């Protein structure tokens, strides 16, 4: 009976040891899973650190690009301001030119009126000149006749002088 008790005791101890062993195996398996998970997290962390370094480099590159873009924007803004000023100046010049053009058109209209008046005056002068030429021709003819008569009178006077002498 003692042997049975020892066997039962051994059996219980074996069961307990089996149970403890199983618990320790489960614990080891859990620890291995945790270690694997920790390795994965460590790998992910390393990747994250590399990604973070890469992101910092990219961020610095983007910041440099942003600075360059801001500088370009400032230059373009300056150019735009200059172009706007030039545009306003040209618009002012165009407005002045339009005003001058209106003045020129008004002057041209007045000149056209003056030209018409001058042409009318010229036509009147041409008529006057023609009339004067006609009058001159008449006067020349009259003078020629008077000169002929005067020549005849001189002849008569010369004859009378000769007779008187």
C-alpha positions in Angstrom: 0.0 0.0 0.0 2.8 2.2 0.6 4.0 1.7 -2.8 0.6 2.6 -4.1 0.7 5.8 -2.1 4.1 6.5 -3.3 3.0 5.9 -6.9 -0.1 8.0 -6.4 2.1 10.7 -4.8 4.6 10.3 -7.7 1.7 10.4 -10.1 0.3 13.6 -8.5 3.8 15.1 -8.5 4.2 14.1 -12.2 0.8 15.6 -12.9 1.7 18.7 -11.0 5.1 18.8 -12.8 3.4 18.2 -16.1 1.0 21.0 -15.3 3.9 23.2 -14.2 5.8 22.2 -17.3 2.9 22.9 -19.5 2.4 26.3 -17.8 6.1 27.0 -18.3 5.9 26.0 -22.0 2.9 28.2 -22.4 4.8 31.0 -20.6 7.8 30.4 -22.9 5.6 30.4 -26.0 4.0 33.6 -24.8 7.4 35.1 -24.1 8.6 34.0 -27.6 5.5 35.6 -29.2 6.3 38.7 -27.2 9.9 38.6 -28.2 8.9 38.1 -31.9 6.4 41.0 -31.5 9.2 43.1 -29.9 11.5 42.3 -32.7 8.8 43.3 -35.2 8.3 46.5 -33.2 12.0 47.1 -33.1 12.3 46.6 -36.9 9.3 48.9 -37.4 10.9 51.4 -35.0 14.1 51.2 -37.0 12.2 51.7 -40.2 10.3 54.5 -38.5 13.6 56.1 -37.5 14.9 55.8 -41.0 11.6 57.2 -42.3 11.8 60.0 -39.8 15.3 60.8 -41.0 14.2 60.6 -44.6 11.1 62.8 -43.7 13.4 65.3 -42.0 15.6 65.5 -45.1 12.5 65.8 -47.3 11.2 68.5 -44.9 14.4 70.4 -45.1 14.4 70.1 -48.9 10.8 71.3 -49.0 11.6 74.2 -46.7 14.4 75.2 -49.0 12.1 74.9 -52.0 9.5 76.9 -50.1 12.1 79.7 -49.4 13.0 79.7 -53.1 9.3 79.8 -54.1 8.7 82.7 -51.7 11.7 84.6 -53.2 10.4 83.9 -56.7 6.9 85.1 -55.5 8.4 88.3 -54.1 10.3 88.9 -57.4 7.1 88.2 -59.4 5.1 90.4 -57.1 7.6 93.2 -57.6 7.5 92.6 -61.4 3.7 92.6 -61.3 3.7 95.9 -59.3 6.1 97.4 -61.9 3.9 96.1 -64.8 0.8 97.5 -63.1 2.5 100.9 -62.7 3.5 100.8 -66.4 0.0 99.7 -67.4 -1.5 102.7 -65.5 1.0 105.0 -67.1 0.2 103.6 -70.6 -3.5 103.9 -69.8 -2.9 107.6 -68.9 -0.9 108.1 -72.1 -3.7 106.5 -74.1 -6.3 108.7 -72.4 -4.1 111.8 -73.2 -3.6 110.6 -76.8 -7.4 110.1 -77.2 -8.0 113.6 -75.9 -5.3 114.9 -78.3 -7.0 112.9 -81.1 -10.3 114.5 -80.3 -8.7 118.0 -80.3 -7.0 117.1 -83.6 -10.3 116.0 -85.1 -11.9 119.2 -83.9 -9.0 121.1 -85.4 -9.2 119.1 -88.6 -12.9 119.9 -88.8 -12.2 123.6 -88.3 -9.4 123.4 -90.9 -11.8 121.7 -93.4 -14.2 124.6 -92.8 -11.4 127.1 -93.2 -10.3 125.3 -96.4 -13.8 125.4 -97.8 -13.9 129.1 -96.9 -10.5 129.6 -98.5 -11.6 127.8 -101.6 -14.7 130.0 -101.8 -12.5 133.1 -101.3 -10.1 131.8 -103.9 -13.0 131.3 -106.4 -14.2 134.8 -105.6 -10.6 136.1 -106.1 -10.3 134.2 -109.3 -13.6 135.9 -110.5 -12.2 139.2 -109.3 -8.9 138.6 -111.1 -10.8 137.6 -114.3 -12.9 140.7 -113.9 -9.8 142.9 -113.3 -8.1 141.3 -116.3 -11.1 142.1 -118.4 -11.1 145.7 -116.9 -7.4 145.9 -117.6 -7.9 144.7 -121.2 -10.6 147.3 -121.6 -8.4 150.0 -120.0 -5.4 148.9 -122.3 -7.7 149.1 -125.3 -9.0 152.5 -124.1 -5.5 153.7 -123.4 -4.4 152.5 -126.9 -7.3 154.4 -128.4 -6.5 157.5 -126.2 -2.8 157.3 -127.2 -3.8 157.1 -130.8 -6.1 160.1 -130.3 -3.4 161.8 -128.3 -0.9 161.1 -131.0 -3.3 162.6 -133.5 -3.7 165.6 -131.2 0.1 166.0 -131.0 0.2 165.9 -134.7 -2.5 168.5 -135.0 -0.6 170.7 -132.4 2.7 170.1 -134.3 0.9 171.1 -137.6 -0.6 174.2 -135.9 2.8 175.1 -134.6 4.3 174.7 -138.0 1.6 176.8 -139.5 1.9 179.4 -136.9 5.6 179.8 -137.6 
